[in-house]
């Protein structure tokens, strides 16, 4: 039997990627040299959110600098948004959802067995998903034609719902293209973000940043639930439609 | 230690004189170990990033108090680890630390292990990390700092805010517990 401490020393741990601390620290030191308002602690952020909401989307669209300032002010720590042109391949024709890099096709029952975190939306008229994909740490539910939903040109589906077992404090990165607007919402008390316009999608679990195939996404609603489930609803959806679907997830 | 055009003492002097670039270079040299130490303590990457960033900003403010000629790394780790502990406390919950083993790194030309051998090695790595995750926090931290992060005893003491003498005794106790958790004692 090898010595335990040797085994431990030789163990290669898959650490999360180290963020660019030097750059961030240098920027903060440079900022401190100028008179400025101190960054507000996250708890204070709840105040004034409602008043801001209306102006928010407009500001965000108007200026990328305003975007980062507002995001910082809002304390969006676990969801980081950054502007980056999406570089997405067009969806490939074929089976619903195939070619979107969603994972392995499975039946709904298989997905339920293998991903205990899965909660299937129960919104009226949705019924069962037409295709289900199991990713490394995600499940994707793909819905074909449904009354009241337009078929998305980017996914070829009426609706794409993805769920990730996001642990508390998990860092999520969302890559938003230049044209995307962002609106911050609350759904049953949980922080949510409605993103319009083409954008890519990336999230980070503790093993590092993962890109969801960097494909261009339609309108997307992202809900960070307190129970640790991250829900992503994508389609040619109006905000309220997306919210209704997220709300119907038990 | 990565080779640097200026040695650490020179960078510290420049940073004290107000050279932000020099301080950034110091951070660059220590950001990985600081972030991982914070990650061990916080248990999640987002808090670890916050703690490490805040720690480096505070260290910059406190740079005048740093004694020239002393090693910088333990001093920085003390500050960053302290930030990490504050965040963990205020989080008010014990998020389980999840560590995953990376696949074995092979040198070019080296034969691939048989699938069975790779599977066994992988199982052992997962078992080790799993058992480590089930240990009490102080056991897990001392083992993590000393062996997974490869900190020296003095650096482990600095990061955990304990006396260097305590590191040794706590380590041997923690390894015993890890062995028991793994079931090696019966083997």
Interface residues (C-beta under 8 A of the other chain):
Chain A: X1 X4 X5 X7 X8 X9 X11 X12 X13 X14 X15 X16 X18 X19 X20 X21 X22 X23 X24 X25 X26 X28 X29 X30 X77 X78 X167 X168 X169 X170 X171 X204 X206 X207
Chain B: X20 X21 X23 X24 X25 X27 X28 X31 X32 X34 X35 X36 X39 X42 X43 X44 X45 X46 X47 X48 X49 X50 X52 X53 X56 X57 X60 X91 X93 X95 X98 X99 X100 X101 X102 X103 X104 X105 X124 X125 X128 X129 X132 X143 X147 X148 X150 X175 X178 X179 X184 X187
